[in-house]
Amino acid sequence: MRKGVKVTLVGGVFAVIVGGAGYGAYNVVNGVTGGGGSAGSGPEAVKTGPPTSGEITEATDKFLTAWAKGDGRTAAKYTNNAEAASPLLTGYRADAHLTKVKLTPGRAAGTRVPFSVEATVSYKGKSKPFAYDSELTVVRGVSTGRALVDWDASVVHPDLEKGDTLHTGEAVTPPIEAVDRNGEVLDKKDHPSLGPVLDQLRAKYGDKAGGTPGVELYAQHESADDGTAATKTLLTLAKGKAGQLRTTLSAPAQQAAEKAVAGHANSSVVAVRPSSGEILAVANHREDQFNAAFEGKMAPGSTMKIVSAAMLIDKGVTKASGPAPCPDTATWQSNTVKNLPGLAPDENATLSDSFARSCNTAFVKLVDEEGVTDESLTEEAQKRFGLGLDWKTGIRTTDGSVPASGGPDRAQNMIGQGQVQLNPLNLASVTATAMTGDFRQPVIVDPGLDNRELAQADGLPASTVQQLRQMMNRTAVSGTGAPAMSGLSGSIGAKTGSAEVDGQAKPNSWFSGYRGDVAAAAVAQEGGHGGDTAGPIVAAVLAAGT
């Protein structure tokens, strides 16, 4: 090792000291550093098992030292995916213009090593300090047996995802000042759940909003299917001029949505205006920042019975006051379906009874009635409710999947299991269509801004709407949705759902409801029964109104 540089281990924490630059830090100024070893050293005996504390220290030492001195290619060789790591690590200096890098490791917790980063961003005469915390994990290489850093883009910065790159320069698009339907400013500070939404809105509409770009250090995400690549600003060196972008969101509804999901991990909620399709609120409570409310794909459980009931009515199989017996079990294609524990059988039940009590077996028993085919539920979902029709909301969304299914999945799809996949946006739209009879594709910005063509569907017959509203109102007033909806007045309706997921101890909790001119839907992963967790989330948003 170069003179003036030494590695020491104190209390389980290693440090690299560079010529008096300070204890416990990797310090690089003007590209000078020490230590790190060489990635091209001779072969070592293949080892197995978890890396030892000494190996963790050595692997982290080599990785951080190479990264700190700007040798991204060498740093990448100390990871278990050099090909993926190299572009981001080399771009740290070349593209992001980060210099004077100082990396300070903390105490290892098993194979995880936290560390802090201090650097300077310099671009065309402008400089600013940049500091943050991150962590790495050391694993044993499968083929080499070496202790290596387990590669993930978040090692470089916690906001980075797979495929992201770092850049400093003029922003790709001008900043935006997003405002709600009444002109109230919507920012990430007051509405943290809107972060991914605002980033996508800027990427797509920044050039149309009338602003001018600033100079920023930003993370650029991979391009979406529509060709846009959202960016996330990490540091602003010179402010641009924000252009104002009006959205369909409602600040009061958004605040209620943010507050409602805050108490439940991995929960999401969306509210829409049934009379127009305008999105009023979208909120997620997730560590990964994924917009599951718009882009998620999950089985919706018994909330799917809104579509299934509509199909049975439209096909003439039964009606709200018609028969839909609810036995303990029902079998279709050798697959036996049960109801939730505690639900008493009722052989004289009507469709309204079985809908309000969320009886699975009633819907399974009706799946083989004359006129019901493998395609029936798919056709109802697409032609009546607009699911799966390539929605163009203004940002990335997934518009639901209800595939034609044979075998056991025909029955499973009817109760929102099988191959059906929705998210809260899809379910809020389904609820709005059931309430009004008209499918109005959800939007978050005016389609006239970029001349988007919205999806079209036939909607529902008036008699079907009347029956769905009666059944959903009964569910909200005296059925499975009543506990959650009990504090709400006016014209209300609801449907609960519990979706079983392999490997989960508890089902996903789903709930949809409407009140006045607001329809909302929520999911809480592993939240239990629909009314337990997702129900109160939806009720809180409906109580806020628009």
Secondary structure, DSSP 8 states (H G I E B T S, - for coil): --TTEEEEEETTEEEEEETTS-TT-EE-BTTB------TT--------SS--HHHHHHHHHHHHHHHHTT-HHHHHHTBS-HHHHHHHHHHHHHTT-EEEEEEEE---BTTEEEEEEEEEEEETTEEEEEEEEEEEEEEE-TTT--EEE---GGGT-TT--TT-EEEEEE-SS--EEEE-TTS-B--TTT-GGGHHHHHHHHHHHGGGTT-B--EEEEEE----TTS---EEEEEEEE--B-EEEE-S--HHHHHHHHHHHHTSTTEEEEEE-TTT-BEEEEEEE-TT---HHHH--B--GGGGHHHHHHHHHHTTS--TTSB--B-SEEEETTEEEE--TT---BTT-BHHHHHHHT-HHHHHHTTTSTT--TTHHHHIIIIIT-TTS----SS-----B-----THHHHHHHTT-TT-BB-HHHHHHHHHHHHHS-----BSS-GGGTT----------HHHHHHHHHHHHHHHHHSTTHHHHTT--SSEEEEEEEE--TT-SS-EEEEEEEETTEEEEEEETT--STTTTHHHHHHHHHHH--
